[in-house]
Amino acid sequence: MRPWVRSAAWSAAVAALLAVVVVGSAAIGPVRIPPETVVKSVLNALSVPAGIETSASGVGPLSVPGVGPLTLPGVDLAFASPFAFPVDSVHQRIVVGVRLPRILLAALVGFALAAAGTVMQGFFRNPMADPSIIGVSSGAAVGAVAFIVFPAALSATLALPLVGPVEVGLSRGAGTSLFAFVGALVAAFGVYAIATRGGRTPVATLLLAGVAVQTFLGAVVSYLQLQAGESLRQIVAWLMGHLSGAAWSEVAVTAAVVPPLFAVLLAYARDLNVLLLGEEEARGLGIAVERTKRVLLAASALITAAGVAFAGVIGFVGLIVPHMLRLVVGPDHRVLLPTAALAGGTFLVAADTLARSAAAEYPVGIVTAAVGAPFFVYLLVTREVTEL
C-alpha cells in the first residue's frame, strides 16, 4: 500500500476516534449532557456568511477638509446557521461557551506537542527525545514565570490617522502567553546558535547544548519562584500545565499557528526519513541536510511554543504518543507524523477530561505524567530501546 494511502487511512481512523473523544468530553461535567445534544449544540453553533449588513454606527466622525465631519457607515458580514435543532439554551451555552473552547485547545496543544515530539525523535534518532530537548519548554517557563513575578504594563495609546488616539493593551493572561511564546523561541534558537559552527549543526552538539540550556533555565525558574511571593501558586499551576479558563480567542490564535507549521513538518517527512540513514547518506541521496535541519528545528520550536504558550508545560505527550504510534504504524514519517499528531490531540483531550472530572480539578500535566510515566516504564521493560 502506498505511504500516503496508509497515512490517509490511519489518519481517518484516529480522527474519528478524536471526534468521539471530543463529543464524550463535552458531555462530561457537573451538568451531564447527552452526546446527541452535544452534537446538535455544535451544529447549531456553526454559521456561514449569508450577506452583508450596513449600520449607522461606523467610523467617525472624521474631519475631511472641504467637506466637514463625515461618518463612514459600518459594514459587517451577516452569518446564519444552516441548523436549528431544538436544544435547551443552558446546554447550548455550556457546550459552546464553556466546554468546547477548552476541548479544542487541548486537541490543538496535544496535536502540536505530538507532532514536534515525532520530529524530534526522528531528528535525533532517539525514541527518548521530546520537544523540550531543544529548550522550548524551559524557555517558555522562564518567560511566563518572569512575567508573572514582574508583570509589565502592556498597554499604549496609538495616534492613528483619521481615527485619533486608540488604547491598545494586553490582559495579564495574554501577556503571560506572549512572554512564554517569546521565551520558548529565544531558548530554542539560542540552543541552535550555540550548537552551530561553520554553518553546520552536529546533532550531538545540539543535544548537549539543549541539556546545558535547560539546566541553566531551570535554575532561573527556581530563582524566580523564590521571588514570587503571593504569585507562587499561579506559577506552580502554570508549570504543571493547565487548560482551565480557555477562551475562543486562544483557540483561534493556536488554530492560526499550528496547522501551517504542521504542513511544513509534513512537507519534510520524506527528508526526515532519509535523515534516519545518517547525514552522510542523506547528502549522497541529494538531501540539503543543513537546510532541512534548520527548517525542522524552526518549525518544531514554533509549533511547540504555540502549544505551551496558552497551556503551560505539559509533559509526556510529545514523548509517549510518538513512541507508541511508531510501534503501531511503523517509522515512516509520512504515515507516523499525521497519525501521531491526531493521537496526541486525542490523548490530551482524554487526559484533560480526567483532570476536570475529579472532585477537585487537577492540572492536566499531573494526569499526563501519571498516565504516561508508568506506560513508558512498561515499554522500557518489555522492549529493547535502540537508536531509530
C-alpha positions in Angstrom: 0.0 0.0 0.0 1.3 3.5 -0.9 2.5 5.5 2.1 0.0 8.4 1.5 -2.8 5.9 1.2 -1.8 4.3 4.6 -1.4 7.8 6.0 -4.9 8.8 5.0 -6.4 5.5 6.3 -4.7 5.8 9.7 -5.3 9.5 10.0 -9.0 9.0 9.2 -9.3 6.3 11.9 -7.6 8.4 14.6 -9.5 11.5 13.6 -12.8 9.5 14.0 -11.5 8.5 17.5 -10.7 12.1 18.3 -14.2 13.2 17.3 -15.7 10.5 19.6 -13.5 11.6 22.5 -14.4 15.3 21.9 -18.1 14.6 22.0 -17.7 12.4 25.1 -15.6 15.0 26.8 -18.1 17.8 26.1 -20.8 15.6 27.6 -19.0 15.1 30.9 -19.1 17.6 33.7 -21.1 18.8 36.7 -24.0 19.1 34.3 -24.3 15.8 32.3 -25.3 16.4 28.7 -26.4 13.6 26.4 -23.9 13.1 23.5 -26.6 13.7 20.9 -27.3 17.1 22.5 -23.6 17.9 22.3 -23.6 17.2 18.6 -26.8 19.2 18.0 -25.4 22.1 20.0 -22.2 22.2 18.0 -24.1 22.0 14.7 -26.3 24.9 15.8 -23.2 27.0 16.6 -21.9 26.5 13.0 -22.6 29.5 10.8 -21.9 30.5 7.2 -21.8 34.0 5.6 -25.3 34.9 4.5 -24.9 38.5 3.3 -23.6 42.0 4.1 -25.1 44.4 6.6 -24.5 48.1 7.0 -25.1 50.1 10.2 -25.1 53.8 11.1 -22.5 53.3 13.8 -19.4 53.2 11.7 -16.1 55.1 11.8 -16.2 58.7 12.6 -16.9 61.5 12.7 -13.8 62.2 10.6 -12.7 65.7 9.8 -12.4 66.0 5.9 -11.1 69.3 4.6 -13.8 71.0 2.4 -16.4 68.5 3.4 -16.7 68.8 7.2 -17.4 66.0 9.7 -18.1 62.7 8.0 -19.1 59.3 9.4 -18.5 56.2 7.4 -21.1 53.5 7.6 -20.2 50.3 9.3 -20.1 47.2 7.1 -20.4 43.7 8.6 -20.9 40.2 7.3 -24.2 38.6 8.3 -24.0 35.0 9.3 -26.7 32.4 9.5 -26.7 28.8 10.9 -27.9 26.1 8.5 -29.1 24.0 11.5 -31.8 24.8 14.0 -32.1 21.7 16.3 -34.2 22.1 19.4 -31.7 22.3 22.2 -32.0 23.6 25.7 -30.4 27.0 25.8 -28.5 26.2 29.0 -27.0 23.1 27.4 -26.1 25.1 24.3 -24.2 27.8 26.4 -22.4 25.1 28.4 -21.2 23.2 25.4 -20.3 26.1 23.1 -19.3 28.7 25.6 -17.6 26.7 28.3 -16.5 23.2 27.4 -15.8 23.3 23.6 -13.1 26.0 23.8 -11.2 24.1 26.4 -11.6 20.8 24.5 -10.5 22.3 21.2 -7.5 24.0 22.8 -6.5 20.7 24.4 -6.8 19.0 21.0 -4.6 21.6 19.3 -2.0 21.6 22.0 -1.8 17.8 22.1 -1.6 17.9 18.3 1.3 20.3 18.3 3.3 18.6 21.1 2.9 15.1 19.5 3.9 16.5 16.1 7.0 18.2 17.5 7.9 15.1 19.5 7.7 12.9 16.4 10.0 15.2 14.5 12.5 15.4 17.5 12.6 11.6 17.9 13.4 11.2 14.2 15.8 14.2 14.1 17.9 12.9 17.0 17.2 9.2 16.0 16.3 8.6 19.6 12.9 7.4 20.9 13.6 9.2 24.2 13.6 12.7 22.6 10.7 15.1 23.1 10.0 18.8 22.2 11.7 20.1 25.3 15.1 18.7 24.2 16.0 21.9 22.5 14.9 24.1 25.4 11.5 25.2 24.2 9.6 24.2 27.4 12.3 25.7 29.7 12.4 28.9 27.7 8.6 29.2 27.8 8.7 28.6 31.6 11.2 31.4 32.1 9.2 33.8 30.0 5.9 33.1 31.7 7.2 33.0 35.2 9.2 36.2 34.7 6.0 38.0 33.6 4.0 36.6 36.5 6.6 37.7 39.0 7.4 41.0 37.4 4.3 42.0 35.4 4.9 44.6 32.7 2.4 47.2 31.6 1.5 46.0 28.1 -0.7 49.0 27.1 -0.1 52.0 24.9 -2.0 54.8 23.2 -1.6 55.0 19.5 -2.5 58.0 17.4 -4.0 56.7 14.1 -4.6 58.9 11.1 -8.2 60.0 10.7 -9.2 58.0 13.8 -7.3 59.7 16.6 -6.0 58.1 19.8 -6.6 54.4 20.3 -5.9 52.5 23.5 -4.1 49.2 22.8 -3.3 46.7 25.6 -3.0 43.1 26.6 -4.6 41.4 29.6 -2.4 39.7 32.2 -3.2 36.2 30.8 -2.4 37.3 27.2 0.9 38.9 28.5 1.9 35.6 30.2 1.2 33.7 26.9 3.1 36.2 24.9 6.2 36.1 27.1 6.0 32.3 27.2 6.0 32.2 23.4 8.9 34.6 23.1 10.9 32.8 25.8 10.4 29.5 24.1 11.7 30.8 20.7 14.6 32.6 22.3 15.7 29.5 24.1 15.3 27.2 21.0 17.1 29.5 18.7 19.7 30.2 21.3 20.4 26.4 21.6 20.7 26.3 17.8 23.1 29.2 17.7 25.3 27.6 20.4 25.5 24.3 18.5 26.1 25.8 15.1 29.7 26.1 13.9 30.8 27.0 10.3 27.2 26.6 9.0 26.8 23.1 10.3 24.9 21.9 13.4 26.0 18.5 14.6 23.1 16.6 16.2 25.2 15.5 19.2 26.3 19.1 19.9 22.7 20.3 19.6 21.6 17.7 22.1 24.3 18.7 24.6 23.6 22.4 24.1 19.9 21.7 24.8 20.7 19.9 28.0 23.0 22.7 29.2 20.5 25.5 28.4 17.6 23.5 30.0 19.7 23.2 33.2 20.5 26.9 33.3 16.9 27.9 32.6 15.7 25.5 35.3 17.9 27.4 37.8 16.4 30.7 36.5 12.9 29.4 37.1 13.8 28.3 40.6 15.2 31.7 41.4 12.1 33.4 40.1 10.0 31.2 42.3 11.9 32.4 45.3 11.0 35.9 44.3 7.3 35.1 43.6 5.7 35.8 46.9 1.9 35.6 46.5 2.3 34.7 42.8 3.8 31.3 43.7 0.5 29.4 43.4 -0.1 30.8 39.9 3.4 29.9 38.9 3.1 26.3 40.1 -0.2 25.9 38.3 1.3 27.2 35.0 4.3 24.9 35.3 2.1 21.9 35.8 0.1 22.6 32.7 -3.4 24.0 32.6 -6.4 24.3 30.3 -8.9 25.9 32.6 -10.4 29.2 31.5 -9.7 28.6 27.9 -11.4 31.1 25.6 -12.3 31.1 21.9 -9.6 33.8 21.3 -6.9 31.4 22.5 -8.3 28.6 20.3 -8.3 31.0 17.3 -4.7 32.1 17.8 -3.5 28.5 18.3 -5.5 27.3 15.3 -4.0 30.0 13.1 -0.4 29.0 14.0 -0.4 25.2 14.5 -1.8 23.8 11.1 0.5 25.9 8.8 3.6 24.8 10.9 2.4 21.2 10.8 2.1 21.4 7.0 5.8 22.5 6.9 6.8 19.5 9.0 4.7 17.1 6.9 6.3 18.5 3.7 9.7 17.4 5.1 8.5 14.0 6.2 10.3 12.2 3.4 13.6 14.1 4.1 13.3 13.2 7.7 13.0 9.5 6.7 16.2 9.9 4.7 18.0 11.6 7.7 17.4 8.4 9.7 20.0 6.8 7.5 22.6 9.3 8.6 23.7 12.7 7.4 26.4 11.5 5.0 24.0 9.0 3.4 21.3 11.8 3.2 23.8 14.1 1.4 24.6 11.3 -1.0 20.9 11.0 -1.8 20.5 14.6 -2.6 19.1 16.0 0.6 20.1 19.5 1.7 20.9 18.3 5.2 21.7 21.6 6.9 18.7 23.4 5.4 16.4 20.5 6.3 17.7 20.5 9.9 17.1 24.3 10.2 13.6 24.1 8.8 12.7 21.1 11.0 14.1 22.7 14.2 12.5 26.1 13.5 9.1 24.6 12.7 9.2 22.2 15.7 10.2 25.1 18.0 7.4 27.3 16.8 4.7 24.7 16.9 5.8 23.7 20.5 5.9 27.3 21.6 2.4 27.8 20.2 1.2 24.9 22.3 2.9 25.8 25.6 2.1 29.5 25.4 -1.5 29.0 26.4 -1.4 25.7 28.2 1.8 25.8 30.2 4.3 22.9 30.4 2.6 19.6 29.7 4.9 16.6 29.8 4.9 13.2 28.2 2.6 14.0 25.3 5.4 14.6 22.9 7.3 11.6 24.3 4.8 8.8 24.8 2.4 9.3 21.9 5.0 9.3 19.0 6.8 6.3 20.7 3.6 4.4 20.9 2.3 5.2 17.4 5.7 4.2 15.9 5.1 0.7 17.3 1.7 0.6 15.6 2.2 2.3 12.2 6.0 2.0 11.7 8.8 4.5 11.3 7.7 6.1 8.0 7.2 9.7 8.9 4.8 10.2 6.0 2.4 7.9 7.9 3.6 8.4 11.5 3.6 12.2 11.7 -0.1 12.9 11.0 -1.2 9.8 12.9 0.8 10.7 16.0 -0.3 14.3 15.9 -4.0 13.4 15.8 -3.4 10.8 18.5 -1.7 13.5 20.6 -4.8 15.6 20.4 -6.9 12.7 21.4 -4.7 11.8 24.3 -4.6 15.3 25.7 -8.4 15.8 25.4 -8.9 12.5 27.3 -6.4 13.5 29.9 -7.9 16.9 30.5 -11.4 15.3 30.8 -10.0 13.2 33.6 -8.3 16.2 35.2 -11.5 18.3 35.3 -13.8 15.4 36.3 -12.1 14.8 39.6 -13.6 16.0 42.9 -11.0 18.9 42.8 -9.8 19.8 39.4 -6.1 18.9 38.8 -3.6 20.5 36.4 -3.6 18.4 33.2 0.1 17.9 33.4 -0.3 15.8 36.5 -2.7 13.5 34.6 -0.4 13.1 31.6 2.6 12.3 33.8 0.6 9.9 35.9 -0.6 8.0 32.8 2.4 8.5 30.6 5.2 7.6 33.1 4.0 4.1 34.0 3.3 3.3 30.4 6.7 4.4 29.3 8.3 2.3 32.1 6.4 -0.6 30.7 7.7 0.0 27.2 11.3 0.3 28.6 10.9 -3.0 30.5 9.2 -5.0 27.8 11.0 -3.7 24.7 14.7 -3.1 23.9 15.3 0.6 23.2 17.6 1.2 20.3 18.6 4.1 18.1 15.9 4.7 15.4 
